[in-house]
């Protein structure tokens, strides 16, 4: 008997793999959709936070960030054309966010651990986004050959 974990053609694997892929994509997208909505509803506070960490001009950058999070999150959630490039852009954005907002190397005590954890979480999110983009692009290429 072939175990479903080792055989991609096993009936269980064929049902679980697509469901896991789509659920993972939607969960990743939800992070950016909620973050974009939060920035819209707390616009002034977000702009002040961006200015405080040296992201200037925040008045120009914040609308671009909101557009990326909402637009990229929507493309990722739907999973159709444009989802892979959106995932790559969101991954780059997430990694850049680390530099400005999770600079644990400049902190001390408990804040070092907290920001270090958030830094690593963002690296993992970027990894998931890049994995999605790679899988999406490889399956698109195979289906067009």
N, C-alpha and C positions, 0 to 999 in steps of 0.2 A: 504494500500500500504506500502510495506517495503522499507525503505530508503537504498540506496546502502552503506552508511557509517556504517550502523548497521548490515548488513547482508552479511557475507563473501561469501554466495552462490549466491548473486545477480549477474546477468550478467555483470553489470558495474564493480563491485568489482573484479570479476574473470578476467577481462581484465586489469584493472588499477593496481591491486596489483603486478602482475608479471612485468609489465612495470616499475613501480616505483622501485621495488627491483633491477632489472637489471640496470636501469639508475643510481640509487644510488651507486651500486657496481662499475660501470664504472667511475663515478665522484670521488669516493674515490680513485680508482686505479690511476686516472690521476694525482693526487697530487704527488704520489710517483714516477710515471714514469717521470714526468717533473722534479722533484727534483733530481732524479738519473742522468738524462741527463744534468741538469745544473751543477751538481758536476763534471761530465765528461768534460764538456766544460770550467769549471773554476777550474780545478783540484788544481793548486798551491794555489789559493786564499782559496779554501775550506780546504786544508791541513793546511794552516797558521791559519785559523779560529779555526780549531780543536785544534791545538797546543796552541793557545792563551788562550783557556778555560781549558787547562789541560788534553786534551784527547791525551794521548801518549801511544804508538808511533802512531802518525797520519798516518805515511807511511804504517802501517799495517792495521789500522782501516778503513781508507778511502775506500780501495777497497772492504772491507766487507760491508760497508754501501752502497756503490753503487750497489753491487750485491744484497743486501737485497731490496733496493728500486726498482731496475729494475726487478729483479726476482720475488719478492713478488708482486709488482705492476702488472706485467704481469699475474701471477697466479690469482690475484684478478680480473683483467679485464676480463680474459677468463671465470672465474667462475667455472671451473671444478675441478677435483681432485687436492688437495693441496691448494685450495683457502682458506679454513677455517684455516688451520695451518698458512698459510702466513698472513692472517688477524690478527691472534693472535700475531705473531712475529712483524708485523708492528705496532700494538697497543702498545706493550711493548717498541719498539724502539721510538715511538712517545712520550710516557710518559718519557722515559729516556732523550730524547732530551730536554724536559722542564728543567731538572735539570741543564744542562750545558749551554743552550743557552737562556733560558727565565727566568733567576733568578731575577724576579722583586723585590723580597724581599731585594736585595742588592742595589737597585737603589733609586733614588729620582726624584721628579718632574714628568714631562711628560713621561720620560722613564719608570717610574714605571707603569703608566697606559697602555702604549703601550705594554710593555713586559707582564704585567698581562693579557691583552687581548689576546695576542698570546699564553700564557700559557693555558688560558681557552679554546681557539680554539683547541689547541692540545688535551686537555682532551675530548672535544666533538668529535673530529676525532677518538680518541681511542675508545670512546663509540660506535660510528657508526661501527667501525671495529669489535669490540667485539659482537655487535648486529648481524652483518652479520654472523660472525663465529657461534654464537649460533643458528641462524635460519638455516644456512646451515647444521650444524651438526644435528639439530633436524629433519629436513626434510629428511636427508640421513638416519637417524636411522628409521624413520617411514616408508620410502619406502622399507627398507630391511626387515621389520618385516612381 
